[in-house]
Amino acid sequence: MSNLRIGIVSVSDRASGGVYKDEGIPALKEWLGRVIASPALDFEERLIPDERPIIESTLLELVDMKGCHLVLTTGGTGPARRDVTPEATLAVADKEMPGFGEQMRAVSLKYVPTAILSRQVAVIRKQALIINLPGQPKAIKETLDGVFAAVPYCIDLIGGPYIETNESLVKAFRPKSALKSQP
């Protein structure tokens, strides 16, 4: 069984410039480390500024050159002029997966009314699922808790490794025909 290669991209002008410590990458690694039971995880981490060409080239590198099966971005999804993560993500997409964005906003609306300002998207590029997440660790957790059950089956459908989860935290959903028998 191949390792699950995950790209983690924190998009922040200030954190990438050393103004403050990035919290997105540690929050993502901690959450994924608790939830994913198998296969083994390989992380490709990037801390970059809110610059569309840099975001696009980073996503292309992680999918096309590093072979990531899943790429999670954090930050750059609001309405501010510098927030361009969704545009960069859509620019490298083969297919858009609008259900993820709809569900992420629905989940976030349970916590904050400003969730309607979020422009998060998810896309498929080649063999990878790319998902834009919010920038705050609390919001990252809430959002992933609300959408990750669909991620393992999506990865199956695009040819990635079979992902098992810690079912006490997130139970991956698959139709019965897609379940692997347990040894």
C-alpha positions in Angstrom: 0.0 0.0 0.0 1.4 3.4 -1.0 1.7 6.2 1.5 -0.9 8.9 1.4 0.9 12.1 0.2 -0.7 15.3 1.5 0.2 18.8 0.5 -0.4 21.4 3.2 -0.3 25.0 2.1 -0.7 28.0 4.4 -1.4 31.1 2.4 -0.5 34.2 4.5 1.4 37.4 3.6 2.2 38.0 7.3 3.1 34.5 8.4 5.2 33.9 5.2 6.9 37.2 5.9 7.8 36.3 9.5 5.4 38.8 11.1 3.8 36.1 13.1 4.0 32.3 13.5 1.9 30.3 11.1 -0.8 28.2 12.9 -2.4 26.7 9.8 0.2 24.0 9.0 0.5 22.7 12.6 -3.4 22.7 13.0 -3.7 20.7 9.8 -1.0 18.2 10.6 -2.4 17.6 14.1 -6.0 17.1 12.8 -4.9 14.7 10.0 -2.5 12.8 12.3 -5.5 12.1 14.7 -8.1 11.2 12.0 -6.2 9.3 9.3 -5.5 5.7 10.5 -3.9 4.4 7.2 -2.0 4.5 5.0 1.2 6.2 6.4 1.3 9.9 5.9 3.8 11.9 3.9 3.5 15.7 4.2 4.7 18.3 1.8 4.4 21.7 3.6 4.5 25.1 2.1 4.1 28.6 3.7 3.5 31.2 1.0 2.2 34.7 0.5 -1.2 35.7 -0.9 0.1 35.9 -4.5 -1.9 34.2 -7.1 1.0 33.1 -9.3 2.8 31.7 -6.3 -0.3 29.8 -5.1 -0.9 28.4 -8.6 2.7 27.3 -9.0 2.7 25.7 -5.5 -0.5 23.7 -6.3 1.0 22.6 -9.6 4.2 21.5 -7.9 2.5 19.6 -5.2 0.2 17.7 -7.6 2.3 17.4 -10.8 5.8 17.0 -9.3 5.4 15.8 -5.7 2.4 13.4 -6.5 0.2 14.6 -3.7 -3.2 12.8 -3.5 -4.7 15.5 -1.3 -3.8 19.2 -1.0 -5.3 21.3 1.8 -4.8 25.0 1.7 -5.6 27.3 4.6 -6.1 31.1 4.3 -6.8 33.5 1.5 -10.5 32.6 1.0 -12.2 35.8 2.2 -13.5 38.8 0.4 -10.4 41.0 0.9 -8.5 42.2 -2.2 -5.5 40.0 -1.3 -7.6 36.8 -0.8 -7.0 35.0 -4.1 -6.7 31.3 -3.0 -10.0 30.3 -4.7 -9.0 31.9 -8.0 -5.6 30.2 -8.0 -7.2 26.9 -7.1 -9.8 27.1 -9.9 -7.1 28.1 -12.4 -5.3 24.8 -11.9 -8.4 22.6 -11.8 -9.5 19.8 -14.1 -12.9 19.6 -12.3 -14.6 21.7 -9.7 -16.2 19.9 -6.7 -18.9 22.5 -5.6 -20.4 20.2 -2.9 -17.3 20.7 -0.7 -17.6 24.5 -0.8 -21.3 24.4 -0.1 -20.9 22.0 2.8 -17.9 23.9 4.3 -20.0 27.1 4.4 -23.0 25.3 5.8 -20.8 23.8 8.6 -19.2 27.2 9.3 -22.6 28.9 9.5 -23.3 26.9 12.6 -20.5 28.7 14.3 -20.3 32.2 12.8 -22.6 34.3 10.6 -19.7 35.6 8.6 -19.3 32.1 7.0 -21.3 33.5 4.1 -18.2 35.6 3.3 -16.1 32.5 2.7 -15.2 31.6 -0.9 -13.7 28.2 -0.3 -13.6 25.8 -3.2 -12.5 22.2 -3.9 -11.2 20.8 -7.2 -9.7 17.8 -8.8 -6.4 18.1 -10.6 -5.1 14.9 -12.1 -4.9 12.4 -9.2 -5.4 14.9 -6.5 -8.2 16.5 -4.5 -7.5 20.2 -3.6 -9.6 21.8 -0.8 -9.4 25.4 0.4 -9.9 25.7 4.1 -10.3 28.7 6.4 -7.2 30.2 8.1 -8.0 29.9 11.8 -7.1 26.6 13.6 -10.6 26.4 15.2 -12.3 26.9 11.8 -10.0 24.4 10.2 -11.0 21.7 12.6 -14.7 22.5 12.4 -14.6 22.5 8.6 -12.7 19.3 8.3 -14.9 17.6 10.9 -17.9 18.5 8.6 -16.5 17.4 5.2 -13.7 14.9 5.6 -16.1 11.9 5.7 -16.4 12.3 1.9 -12.6 12.7 1.2 -11.5 9.1 1.3 -14.0 7.9 -1.2 -13.2 10.9 -3.5 -9.5 9.9 -3.3 -10.6 6.3 -4.2 -12.5 7.5 -7.2 -9.6 9.5 -8.6 -7.1 6.6 -8.2 -5.4 7.4 -4.9 -4.7 5.1 -1.9 -7.4 3.6 0.2 -7.7 5.9 3.3 -8.9 4.5 6.6 -10.0 6.9 9.4 -10.2 6.8 13.1 -13.9 6.2 13.1 -14.4 7.6 16.6 -13.4 11.0 15.2 -14.5 10.8 11.5 -16.2 7.8 9.9 -15.3 7.7 6.2 -18.3 7.2 4.0 -18.1 4.7 1.1 -20.9 2.8 -0.5 -20.8 -0.9 0.4 -19.4 -1.9 -3.0 -16.4 0.3 -2.3 -15.5 -1.0 1.1 -12.3 -3.1 1.4 -12.7 -6.3 3.4 -10.9 -6.3 6.7 -8.1 -8.9 7.1 
